[in-house]
């Protein structure tokens, strides 16, 4: 059901995507903090993405103050006859305070994380969160941003706090 809702939301927004300015990028540096029963801290390059995973994103700007788009990650860790596979996806919507290339913003997101451990089964987790950040285009077609965010993983009862540096290429 969750996958159906994300697919439907994406399909309904496709006409908006076609006319929007586009930014393609990654979280270049990240600090993640997971809390809930214990604490896990992760500092990584790239990093600061979905549930400790490095991510790539495509952000669309259908209106001067609106940004929306997907963020994804994929990981495979294999060793000792065991394989851990993670696939994550998030849908973002944000509001830029000023309709310009340099602006502070507020954003919200929904995220899904699929985790499979060979021999132990798999699970899909749902989370919701928000972020505050600043996005700038210091030179033509290059975007940089700094972002702080929070995400709550419902079934796991885990809080995820993230600070990240984002780098992107802006397509005309």
N, CA, C and O of each residue as an XYZ file, in Angstrom:
688
protein
N       0.816     -1.195      0.000
C       0.000      0.000      0.000
C       0.865      1.268      0.000
O       0.561      2.239     -0.693
N       1.947      1.242      0.788
C       2.834      2.402      0.860
C       3.464      2.689     -0.507
O       3.546      3.838     -0.940
N       3.901      1.630     -1.168
C       4.526      1.804     -2.481
C       3.520      2.347     -3.492
O       3.869      3.176     -4.332
N       2.278      1.883     -3.415
C       1.226      2.355     -4.306
C       0.986      3.845     -4.105
O       0.842      4.581     -5.080
N       0.940      4.300     -2.861
C       0.715      5.721     -2.586
C       1.847      6.588     -3.117
O       1.593      7.647     -3.691
N       3.095      6.158     -2.934
C       4.233      6.927     -3.458
C       4.217      6.959     -4.986
O       4.497      7.995     -5.589
N       3.892      5.834     -5.608
C       3.834      5.768     -7.069
C       2.733      6.680     -7.606
O       2.944      7.398     -8.583
N       1.569      6.656     -6.977
C       0.452      7.489     -7.395
C       0.785      8.976     -7.234
O       0.504      9.771     -8.131
N       1.372      9.352     -6.115
C       1.739     10.755     -5.890
C       2.741     11.229     -6.940
O       2.621     12.342     -7.454
N       3.717     10.399     -7.258
C       4.713     10.754     -8.272
C       4.058     10.919     -9.642
O       4.353     11.877    -10.356
N       3.178     10.001    -10.013
C       2.510     10.059    -11.318
C       1.646     11.309    -11.446
O       1.607     11.921    -12.513
N       0.962     11.694    -10.392
C       0.112     12.877    -10.433
C       0.916     14.160    -10.587
O       0.411     15.155    -11.108
N       2.152     14.141    -10.138
C       2.988     15.338    -10.217
C       3.840     15.407    -11.488
O       4.539     16.399    -11.693
N       3.802     14.387    -12.340
C       4.643     14.365    -13.541
C       4.458     15.590    -14.439
O       5.461     16.108    -14.929
N       3.232     16.090    -14.690
C       3.118     17.294    -15.526
C       3.852     18.486    -14.921
O       4.405     19.302    -15.658
N       3.868     18.603    -13.606
C       4.597     19.680    -12.939
C       6.091     19.517    -13.149
O       6.796     20.494    -13.402
N       6.582     18.274    -13.043
C       8.011     18.019    -13.211
C       8.496     18.438    -14.596
O       9.613     18.937    -14.732
N       7.686     18.246    -15.609
C       8.099     18.480    -16.987
C       8.444     19.943    -17.249
O       9.277     20.221    -18.112
N       7.832     20.887    -16.534
C       8.073     22.306    -16.791
C       8.969     22.957    -15.750
O       9.193     24.166    -15.812
N       9.477     22.209    -14.815
C      10.207     22.777    -13.684
C      11.712     22.831    -13.920
O      12.264     22.066    -14.711
N      12.367     23.765    -13.205
C      13.817     23.762    -13.125
C      14.203     22.516    -12.330
O      13.459     22.097    -11.444
N      15.356     21.919    -12.637
C      15.744     20.655    -12.021
C      17.134     20.774    -11.410
O      18.042     21.363    -11.997
N      17.278     20.201    -10.216
C      18.585     20.104     -9.565
C      18.848     18.629     -9.274
O      18.004     17.948     -8.691
N      20.022     18.136     -9.680
C      20.416     16.747     -9.438
C      21.653     16.795     -8.544
O      22.622     17.492     -8.845
N      21.608     16.038     -7.430
C      22.744     16.124     -6.529
C      22.832     14.998     -5.532
O      22.163     13.972     -5.650
N      23.683     15.221     -4.539
C      23.912     14.253     -3.474
C      24.186     15.002     -2.179
O      24.489     16.196     -2.183
N      24.076     14.298     -1.102
C      24.485     14.830      0.191
C      25.974     14.494      0.321
O      26.342     13.339      0.537
N      26.818     15.511      0.187
C      28.261     15.301      0.089
C      28.912     14.948      1.417
O      29.917     14.238      1.441
N      28.360     15.427      2.508
C      28.912     15.180      3.832
C      27.741     15.114      4.794
O      26.821     15.927      4.715
N      27.773     14.155      5.697
C      26.655     14.049      6.623
C      27.046     13.554      7.994
O      27.987     12.777      8.158
N      26.299     14.024      8.971
C      26.411     13.532     10.338
C      25.011     13.061     10.724
O      24.069     13.853     10.746
N      24.878     11.770     11.028
C      23.600     11.177     11.407
C      23.667     10.737     12.861
O      24.689     10.232     13.326
N      22.575     10.933     13.562
C      22.459     10.475     14.938
C      21.132      9.740     15.060
O      20.072     10.325     14.837
N      21.188      8.443     15.419
C      19.993      7.640     15.638
C      19.839      7.418     17.132
O      20.788      7.028     17.813
N      18.623      7.672     17.643
C      18.364      7.442     19.058
C      17.105      6.606     19.207
O      16.195      6.674     18.381
N      17.067      5.821     20.267
C      15.917      4.967     20.540
C      16.418      3.674     21.149
O      16.730      2.742     20.407
N      16.508      3.576     22.438
C      17.064      2.399     23.079
C      18.582      2.442     23.174
O      19.167      1.748     24.005
N      19.206      3.220     22.362
C      20.654      3.385     22.302
C      20.940      4.505     21.328
O      20.014      5.079     20.755
N      22.203      4.825     21.130
C      22.556      5.899     20.210
C      23.609      5.412     19.230
O      24.585      4.770     19.617
N      23.400      5.725     17.951
C      24.366      5.429     16.894
C      24.697      6.740     16.210
O      23.798      7.480     15.810
N      25.995      7.035     16.071
C      26.441      8.233     15.371
C      27.229      7.805     14.146
O      28.085      6.923     14.221
N      26.931      8.443     13.003
C      27.598      8.119     11.751
C      28.041      9.413     11.078
O      27.226     10.311     10.865
N      29.336      9.515     10.740
C      29.861     10.630      9.962
C      30.380     10.019      8.670
O      31.220      9.119      8.694
N      29.871     10.518      7.522
C      30.274      9.881      6.266
C      30.296     10.862      5.107
O      29.633     11.899      5.120
N      31.094     10.492      4.091
C      31.213     11.234      2.834
C      31.001     10.228      1.708
O      31.833      9.328      1.593
N      29.986     10.290      0.881
C      28.785     11.093      1.072
C      27.975     10.529      2.217
O      28.204      9.395      2.639
N      27.047     11.291      2.719
C      26.247     10.830      3.843
C      25.187     11.817      4.236
O      24.980     12.829      3.567
N      24.510     11.517      5.333
C      23.436     12.373      5.801
C      22.124     12.097      5.116
O      21.234     12.947      5.103
N      21.996     10.913      4.544
C      20.795     10.588      3.796
C      19.783      9.793      4.588
O      19.566     10.053      5.771
N      19.168      8.835      3.943
C      18.094      8.046      4.519
C      18.680      6.937      5.387
O      19.396      6.071      4.884
N      18.387      6.955      6.668
C      18.786      5.924      7.625
C      20.254      5.529      7.477
O      20.568      4.357      7.268
N      21.145      6.506      7.585
C      22.599      6.361      7.524
C      23.142      6.110      6.120
O      24.350      5.936      5.964
N      22.300      6.085      5.105
C      22.764      5.767      3.757
C      23.077      7.003      2.929
O      22.369      8.005      3.030
N      24.120      6.952      2.115
C      24.381      8.044      1.174
C      23.277      8.080      0.128
O      22.792      7.029     -0.291
N      22.875      9.259     -0.297
C      21.749      9.370     -1.214
C      22.057     10.254     -2.411
O      22.988     11.059     -2.405
N      21.240     10.071     -3.430
C      21.196     10.955     -4.590
C      19.784     11.520     -4.641
O      18.830     10.851     -4.242
N      19.648     12.744     -5.129
C      18.316     13.355     -5.198
C      18.122     14.064     -6.526
O      19.081     14.431     -7.206
N      16.851     14.246     -6.879
C      16.438     15.075     -8.001
C      15.389     16.017     -7.432
O      14.336     15.571     -6.977
N      15.668     17.317     -7.453
C      14.732     18.291     -6.893
C      14.164     19.119     -8.038
O      14.902     19.621     -8.886
N      12.844     19.253     -8.050
C      12.146     20.029     -9.060
C      11.622     21.304     -8.411
O      11.232     21.300     -7.243
N      11.615     22.403     -9.179
C      11.146     23.695     -8.704
C       9.999     24.142     -9.608
O      10.212     24.950    -10.513
N       8.775     23.627     -9.377
C       7.644     23.943    -10.248
C       7.147     25.372    -10.099
O       6.458     25.878    -10.985
N       7.480     26.027     -9.003
C       7.143     27.429     -8.759
C       8.345     28.044     -8.037
O       9.144     27.311     -7.454
N       8.491     29.368     -8.063
C       9.675     29.995     -7.460
C       9.908     29.635     -5.989
O      11.057     29.596     -5.550
N       8.861     29.374     -5.226
C       9.018     29.090     -3.801
C       8.866     27.617     -3.440
O       8.962     27.272     -2.262
N       8.634     26.749     -4.396
C       8.328     25.346     -4.108
C       9.410     24.434     -4.683
O       9.846     24.605     -5.821
N       9.835     23.458     -3.871
C      10.742     22.417     -4.359
C      10.171     21.069     -3.940
O       9.677     20.909     -2.824
N      10.247     20.105     -4.848
C       9.785     18.766     -4.527
C      10.520     17.749     -5.366
O      10.996     18.041     -6.463
N      10.600     16.540     -4.822
C      11.267     15.496     -5.568
C      11.666     14.307     -4.729
O      11.482     14.293     -3.512
N      12.218     13.305     -5.399
C      12.634     12.076     -4.724
C      14.115     12.108     -4.317
O      14.929     12.849     -4.869
N      14.413     11.271     -3.331
C      15.779     11.029     -2.885
C      15.897      9.515     -2.709
O      14.993      8.894     -2.150
N      16.997      8.905     -3.175
C      17.122      7.452     -3.127
C      18.515      7.019     -2.681
O      19.485      7.770     -2.788
N      18.588      5.779     -2.175
C      19.878      5.160     -1.910
C      19.756      3.647     -2.052
O      18.673      3.074     -1.942
N      20.895      3.028     -2.299
C      20.973      1.583     -2.455
C      22.307      1.134     -1.879
O      23.339      1.752     -2.140
N      22.290      0.069     -1.104
C      23.534     -0.434     -0.531
C      23.525     -1.942     -0.380
O      22.491     -2.538     -0.076
N      24.683     -2.560     -0.593
C      24.868     -3.992     -0.386
C      26.168     -4.175      0.384
O      27.223     -3.686     -0.023
N      26.076     -4.887      1.503
C      27.239     -5.202      2.319
C      27.303     -6.719      2.398
O      26.364     -7.361      2.868
N      28.411     -7.292      1.939
C      28.524     -8.741      1.855
C      29.800     -9.198      2.555
O      30.873     -8.630      2.348
N      29.669    -10.232      3.385
C      30.842    -10.771      4.048
C      30.484    -11.946      4.936
O      29.411    -11.973      5.538
N      31.371    -12.904      5.017
C      31.156    -14.067      5.883
C      29.930    -14.876      5.531
O      29.337    -15.512      6.402
N      29.538    -14.865      4.271
C      28.367    -15.627      3.852
C      27.044    -14.937      4.129
O      25.983    -15.525      3.918
N      27.090    -13.698      4.600
C      25.877    -12.936      4.899
C      25.847    -11.678      4.038
O      26.869    -11.019      3.846
N      24.667    -11.355      3.525
C      24.500    -10.164      2.704
C      23.419     -9.270      3.312
O      22.315     -9.724      3.610
N      23.754     -8.004      3.488
C      22.805     -7.005      3.954
C      22.511     -6.077      2.781
O      23.420     -5.464      2.220
N      21.230     -5.980      2.414
C      20.809     -5.116      1.316
C      19.876     -4.045      1.868
O      18.943     -4.348      2.612
N      20.133     -2.787      1.497
C      19.260     -1.686      1.906
C      18.875     -0.865      0.680
O      19.707     -0.563     -0.176
N      17.609     -0.516      0.619
C      17.088      0.347     -0.440
C      16.211      1.382      0.243
O      15.290      1.029      0.979
N      16.488      2.642      0.006
C      15.714      3.702      0.641
C      15.197      4.694     -0.380
O      15.825      4.928     -1.412
N      14.046      5.272     -0.081
C      13.458      6.299     -0.938
C      12.717      7.294     -0.055
O      12.082      6.922      0.932
N      12.811      8.558     -0.427
C      12.088      9.611      0.293
C      11.454     10.550     -0.722
O      12.012     10.791     -1.792
N      10.297     11.072     -0.383
C       9.610     12.081     -1.191
C       9.643     13.389     -0.401
O       9.221     13.434      0.754
N      10.146     14.450     -1.030
C      10.340     15.737     -0.369
C       9.419     16.804     -0.945
O       9.108     16.797     -2.136
N       8.988     17.719     -0.085
C       8.330     18.950     -0.522
C       8.846     20.058      0.384
O       8.897     19.905      1.605
N       9.226     21.172     -0.226
C       9.812     22.256      0.553
C       9.326     23.619      0.107
O       8.832     23.787     -1.008
N       9.473     24.587      0.994
C       9.086     25.972      0.732
C      10.304     26.868      0.918
O      10.876     26.939      2.006
N      10.694     27.553     -0.158
C      11.786     28.526     -0.113
C      11.224     29.859      0.363
O      10.215     30.323     -0.169
N      11.855     30.486      1.359
C      11.336     31.726      1.925
C      11.378     32.896      0.951
O      10.506     33.764      0.987
N      12.385     32.926      0.080
C      12.453     33.973     -0.939
C      12.574     33.304     -2.301
O      13.340     32.352     -2.451
N      11.832     33.784     -3.297
C      11.886     33.158     -4.626
C      13.142     33.585     -5.386
O      13.076     34.348     -6.350
N      14.267     33.082     -4.935
C      15.530     33.431     -5.576
C      16.440     32.211     -5.567
O      16.047     31.142     -5.099
N      17.641     32.368     -6.077
C      18.583     31.252     -6.087
C      19.230     31.032     -4.729
O      19.811     29.972     -4.498
N      19.147     31.995     -3.827
C      19.712     31.868     -2.485
C      18.589     32.075     -1.471
O      18.028     33.167     -1.379
N      18.260     31.022     -0.704
C      17.129     31.138      0.195
C      17.181     30.099      1.308
O      17.662     28.983      1.112
N      16.680     30.480      2.471
C      16.418     29.511      3.535
C      15.140     28.764      3.155
O      14.328     29.275      2.383
N      14.959     27.565      3.691
C      13.758     26.796      3.371
C      13.346     25.897      4.526
O      14.137     25.586      5.417
N      12.078     25.487      4.480
C      11.512     24.462      5.338
C      11.022     23.343      4.438
O      10.475     23.606      3.367
N      11.208     22.101      4.857
C      10.788     20.977      4.021
C      10.238     19.851      4.882
O      10.563     19.736      6.064
N       9.409     19.032      4.277
C       8.896     17.834      4.921
C       9.149     16.642      4.023
O       9.327     16.802      2.815
N       9.167     15.441      4.599
C       9.422     14.263      3.781
C       8.782     13.020      4.376
O       8.539     12.935      5.580
N       8.520     12.068      3.510
C       8.136     10.710      3.873
C       9.211      9.797      3.326
O       9.685     10.001      2.209
N       9.607      8.789      4.097
C      10.688      7.902      3.661
C      10.304      6.446      3.882
O       9.585      6.112      4.824
N      10.792      5.597      3.006
C      10.677      4.147      3.125
C      12.073      3.557      3.094
O      12.928      4.009      2.332
N      12.306      2.546      3.922
C      13.599      1.852      3.943
C      13.318      0.360      3.919
O      12.614     -0.162      4.783
N      13.874     -0.325      2.923
C      13.774     -1.782      2.827
C      15.121     -2.357      3.256
O      16.164     -1.956      2.740
N      15.098     -3.291      4.194
C      16.317     -3.922      4.696
C      16.151     -5.424      4.593
O      15.151     -5.980      5.047
N      17.143     -6.083      3.992
C      17.118     -7.541      3.863
C      18.456     -8.095      4.332
O      19.515     -7.672      3.867
N      18.396     -9.040      5.255
C      19.583     -9.720      5.750
C      19.440    -11.188      5.375
O      18.517    -11.865      5.830
N      20.352    -11.676      4.546
C      20.236    -13.053      4.067
C      20.131    -14.017      5.240
O      20.916    -13.960      6.186
N      19.149    -14.901      5.157
C      18.939    -15.885      6.205
C      18.105    -15.387      7.374
O      17.688    -16.182      8.217
N      17.854    -14.077      7.440
C      17.094    -13.540      8.571
C      15.818    -12.832      8.155
O      15.082    -12.347      9.014
N      15.536    -12.758      6.865
C      14.320    -12.101      6.403
C      14.540    -10.655      6.031
O      15.670    -10.194      5.874
N      13.418     -9.942      5.893
C      13.476     -8.547      5.470
C      12.383     -7.748      6.162
O      11.461     -8.306      6.758
N      12.507     -6.434      6.069
C      11.523     -5.537      6.655
C      11.494     -4.237      5.865
O      12.495     -3.825      5.279
N      10.331     -3.600      5.861
C      10.183     -2.281      5.261
C       9.709     -1.338      6.347
O       8.743     -1.624      7.055
N      10.391     -0.212      6.475
C      10.091      0.760      7.528
C       9.616      2.065      6.908
O      10.066      2.445      5.827
N       8.709      2.748      7.591
C       8.172      4.030      7.151
C       8.577      5.109      8.155
O       8.590      4.883      9.365
N       8.909      6.289      7.619
C       9.281      7.417      8.470
C       8.715      8.711      7.899
O       8.419      8.804      6.708
N       8.571      9.700      8.762
C       8.179     11.043      8.344
C       9.084     12.029      9.073
O       9.529     11.777     10.193
N       9.345     13.150      8.418
C      10.234     14.111      9.050
C      10.179     15.476      8.413
O       9.361     15.747      7.534
N      11.063     16.326      8.874
C      11.145     17.677      8.363
C      12.576     18.173      8.415
O      13.441     17.559      9.041
N      12.814     19.293      7.747
C      14.162     19.850      7.699
C      14.091     21.360      7.543
O      13.106     21.913      7.053
N      15.158     22.004      7.971
C      15.349     23.423      7.730
C      16.737     23.557      7.114
O      17.680     22.884      7.531
N      16.853     24.423      6.128
C      18.142     24.534      5.457
C      18.317     25.847      4.739
O      17.466     26.735      4.793
N      19.449     25.945      4.061
C      19.759     27.104      3.237
C      20.350     26.598      1.934
O      21.279     25.790      1.941
N      19.811     27.076      0.804
C      20.254     26.666     -0.528
C      20.763     27.893     -1.264
O      20.136     28.952     -1.239
N      21.915     27.738     -1.924
C      22.500     28.837     -2.688
C      23.054     28.316     -4.007
O      23.434     27.151     -4.126
N      23.090     29.208     -4.995
C      23.753     28.928     -6.274
C      24.912     29.910     -6.405
O      24.753     30.987     -6.980
N      26.099     29.534     -5.864
C      27.229     30.466     -5.865
C      27.761     30.775     -7.265
O      28.270     31.868     -7.515
N      27.641     29.809     -8.172
C      27.994     30.031     -9.574
C      26.909     29.394    -10.425
O      26.153     28.548     -9.949
N      26.838     29.795    -11.660
C      25.803     29.307    -12.562
C      25.793     27.780    -12.623
O      26.836     27.157    -12.818
N      24.629     27.190    -12.458
C      24.381     25.753    -12.573
C      24.970     24.912    -11.436
O      25.023     23.688    -11.550
N      25.408     25.534    -10.359
C      25.926     24.788     -9.206
C      25.152     25.219     -7.960
O      25.067     26.408     -7.652
N      24.593     24.246     -7.255
C      23.854     24.529     -6.024
C      24.553     23.875     -4.844
O      25.037     22.747     -4.939
N      24.599     24.593     -3.739
C      25.117     24.051     -2.485
C      24.086     24.352     -1.407
O      23.336     25.325     -1.496
N      24.062     23.521     -0.411
C      23.119     23.748      0.672
C      23.596     23.101      1.948
O      24.396     22.165      1.940
N      23.088     23.620      3.040
C      23.325     23.021      4.342
C      21.943     22.774      4.932
O      21.040     23.601      4.807
N      21.796     21.616      5.578
C      20.470     21.228      6.043
C      20.548     20.486      7.370
O      21.446     19.672      7.588
N      19.614     20.771      8.238
C      19.445     20.029      9.475
C      18.056     19.433      9.473
O      17.088     20.109      9.126
N      17.950     18.170      9.858
C      16.641     17.542      9.775
C      16.382     16.510     10.851
O      17.280     16.087     11.579
N      15.133     16.125     10.924
C      14.664     15.117     11.864
C      13.721     14.175     11.119
O      12.935     14.605     10.275
N      13.811     12.894     11.440
C      12.909     11.898     10.860
C      12.560     10.882     11.941
O      13.432     10.465     12.704
N      11.293     10.479     12.014
C      10.843      9.474     12.981
C      10.502      8.189     12.231
O       9.637      8.170     11.356
N      11.213      7.101     12.601
C      10.951      5.770     12.042
C       9.931      5.108     12.959
O      10.241      4.766     14.100
N       8.717      4.929     12.455
C       7.583      4.553     13.292
C       7.687      3.157     13.900
O       7.637      3.024     15.122
N       7.829      2.117     13.085
C       7.847      0.751     13.617
C       9.064      0.481     14.493
O       8.991     -0.304     15.438
N      10.171      1.123     14.182
C      11.403      0.921     14.953
C      11.482      1.802     16.195
O      12.324      1.576     17.065
N      10.608      2.806     16.281
C      10.656      3.788     17.369
C      12.037      4.431     17.480
O      12.595      4.563     18.569
N      12.577      4.829     16.320
C      13.900      5.453     16.251
C      13.753      6.891     15.761
O      12.997      7.168     14.830
N      14.479      7.791     16.395
C      14.574      9.184     15.962
C      15.876      9.358     15.202
O      16.932      8.929     15.665
N      15.805      9.984     14.041
C      16.991     10.219     13.206
C      17.211     11.726     13.090
O      16.337     12.450     12.615
N      18.376     12.192     13.523
C      18.764     13.591     13.402
C      19.910     13.666     12.393
O      20.851     12.875     12.460
N      19.831     14.615     11.459
C      20.813     14.682     10.374
C      21.250     16.128     10.152
O      20.431     17.048     10.170
N      22.543     16.313      9.943
C      23.097     17.567      9.439
C      23.883     17.193      8.194
O      24.729     16.299      8.233
N      23.603     17.883      7.079
C      24.296     17.500      5.851
C      24.630     18.704      4.985
O      24.002     19.760      5.066
N      25.643     18.501      4.157
C      26.057     19.461      3.136
C      25.641     18.860      1.803
O      26.021     17.735      1.480
N      24.860     19.608      1.025
C      24.349     19.102     -0.245
C      25.060     19.795     -1.406
O      25.331     20.994     -1.341
N      25.361     19.051     -2.460
C      25.944     19.592     -3.685
C      25.108     19.130     -4.865
O      24.759     17.954     -4.966
N      24.783     20.069     -5.766
C      23.953     19.706     -6.901
C      24.299     20.469     -8.159
O      24.971     21.500     -8.125
N      23.826     19.939     -9.263
C      23.952     20.578    -10.577
C      22.554     21.028    -10.984
O      21.615     20.232    -10.961
N      22.408     22.304    -11.359
C      21.118     22.856    -11.742
C      21.021     22.835    -13.266
O      21.853     23.408    -13.969
N      19.992     22.166    -13.751
C      19.759     22.107    -15.192
C      18.796     23.226    -15.578
O      17.844     23.505    -14.849
N      19.038     23.862    -16.717
C      18.173     24.984    -17.119
C      16.766     24.525    -17.489
O      15.923     25.348    -17.847
